[in-house]
Amino acid sequence: MFRIRRPQMDKLARDASADYRARLQAWLLAALPECFEGMAPDDVSAWVNDAVTQSEQNGIAMERETTQLVALYLLLGLDADEALPWFRETLADSDLIAEGKVRRLLERARSEGIEGVDRVDILSTERAA
């Protein structure tokens, strides 16, 4: 019988996280290149890492929801939870699971007239497909 030890599990988790972040960065650069104009590759990587870490700190850790939240951060800024009370309140809502939080953030961004929400709403494009 094989047994996976804690150090091996930790390495697998780090590898999976690095893989996701690289895929996310590639997708963002392909889908929304104008958001990164003038940024050096290292700066883009740092921004993506910061956005993913912030998503995780807000309880959004599944890839699909994290990708959506990171796309929203592109529109609203990494300080959205500080600058926008409705953003902070939604993330803090313990009655919602991660997917519900992200859907509510998208709905609220639309109702607030935030430009570009439809362009970054990957959840609605998945439903339409």
SULJOZI-V393117 format. One record per residue. RES is the residue in three letters. PHI is phi as a letter, one per 30 degrees, with the letter a starting at -180 (NA if undefined). NEAR is the number of other ideal C-beta (glycine too) atoms within 10 Angstrom. Layout:
res-><RES/RES>
phi-><PHI/PHI>
near-><NEAR/NEAR>
//
This chain:
res-><MET/PHE/ARG/ILE/ARG/ARG/PRO/GLN/MET/ASP/LYS/LEU/ALA/ARG/ASP/ALA/SER/ALA/ASP/TYR/ARG/ALA/ARG/LEU/GLN/ALA/TRP/LEU/LEU/ALA/ALA/LEU/PRO/GLU/CYS/PHE/GLU/GLY/MET/ALA/PRO/ASP/ASP/VAL/SER/ALA/TRP/VAL/ASN/ASP/ALA/VAL/THR/GLN/SER/GLU/GLN/ASN/GLY/ILE/ALA/MET/GLU/ARG/GLU/THR/THR/GLN/LEU/VAL/ALA/LEU/TYR/LEU/LEU/LEU/GLY/LEU/ASP/ALA/ASP/GLU/ALA/LEU/PRO/TRP/PHE/ARG/GLU/THR/LEU/ALA/ASP/SER/ASP/LEU/ILE/ALA/GLU/GLY/LYS/VAL/ARG/ARG/LEU/LEU/GLU/ARG/ALA/ARG/SER/GLU/GLY/ILE/GLU/GLY/VAL/ASP/ARG/VAL/ASP/ILE/LEU/SER/THR/GLU/ARG/ALA/ALA>
phi-><NA/c/b/c/d/e/d/d/d/d/d/d/d/d/d/d/d/d/d/d/d/d/d/d/d/d/d/d/d/d/d/b/d/d/d/c/e/i/c/d/e/d/d/d/e/d/d/d/d/d/d/d/d/d/e/d/d/c/i/c/b/d/e/d/d/d/e/d/d/d/d/d/e/d/d/c/j/d/c/e/d/c/d/b/e/d/d/d/d/d/d/d/d/d/d/c/d/e/d/d/d/d/d/d/d/d/d/d/d/d/d/d/i/d/d/j/d/d/d/c/d/d/d/d/d/d/d/d/d>
near-><2/3/5/9/8/7/8/10/10/10/12/11/10/10/10/11/13/11/10/15/18/12/12/19/20/11/14/21/15/8/13/15/9/6/17/17/6/5/13/9/10/8/11/15/14/12/19/21/15/13/23/23/12/19/23/13/11/18/14/23/12/13/12/14/21/22/23/26/23/24/26/23/23/19/16/20/13/15/11/19/19/10/11/18/9/14/24/14/12/22/22/12/12/6/6/16/14/19/14/13/22/27/18/17/23/23/13/16/24/12/10/12/7/16/8/15/21/12/13/24/20/17/17/13/11/10/8/6/5>
//
